[in-house]
Amino acid sequence: DKGDQFDIILSDIEMPRMNGFDFAKAVRSGKMNPNIPMLAISSRADATYMNKGLDAGFNIYMEKLKPDLLLKTINKLVPTRKKAA
């Protein structure tokens, strides 16, 4: 079913029940397309967190408070006719 497919997964790292690292590991080990681009956003963007995010399965880990850069990154990861807005 096409409704079950995603072009990209965008996730925060700090979430109430499951952190983004565990979420990324679950996605990568589950039934979803293993090649789906995954983008982490977080206010904690130091090298330790970034490396942990990449190791967990995110393609890109970036600082949350940069919306212009976020949109450019999404548009790079998901080339489509329409751009993210």
N, C-alpha and C positions, 0 to 999 in steps of 0.2 A: 504494500500500500504506500503510495507516494506521500501520504500525510505523515508517515512515520520517519521520513528522511529529513535530515537537516543539512544545510550548506556549511554551517560553522557552529561550534559551541563556544560561547563566551561565558566565562565563569569568574566570580569573585573568589578570593582565597579564604577570607574569613567569613564563614557562614555559621548559623546557629547549630545545626545538627551534624553536618558533615563538612569538613573543611575542603577547600578546593583541591588540595593534593590527593586526598582520598577519593574525591569525585573523579578526578582525571584517571587515577589508577583503575577505578571501577569501569569507567567508559572504555578504556583501552583493553581491559580484560573481558569485556562483555560481548554482547551480540551485535553491537553497532559497528558500522563501517570503521575499521581500524585506521583508515587513512583520512578520516574527517578532520579538518583543521580545528585545533583547540587553542583558544586564546585566553590567558589568565590576566585579570586586572586586579590590582591591589594597591592600597596605600603603602604597603610594606614592599618596597622595591629595591631592597639592598641585594648584594650579590648572593648571599646565602639563600634568601628566599627565591631569587630568580633561578638559581641552579637547582634547588629542590623542586621547583615547578617544572622545569625542563625534564628533570629526571622522572617526575611523576607522569609525564606524557603530554604536557602542553607544548605546542609548537613555538609559541611566543608568550613571554611574560612581560607585562608592562605596567607602568605606574598608572593608577586609576584617574588621576586628576588632569589628564591631557586629552580632552575630547577630540580635538582636531587630529592628533596623531592616532588616536583609536580608530576613527573613521577611515583614515588613510590605510591603516594596517588591515582592517577588515576588508576593504576594497581590494587590497593586494592579495589576500588569502582566498577570497571568493570572487573570482572574475565573473561578472554577470553583465547583462544588458543594463540593469538598474544598479545604481550605486546606493550604499547604505546611507541613511540620513538620520 
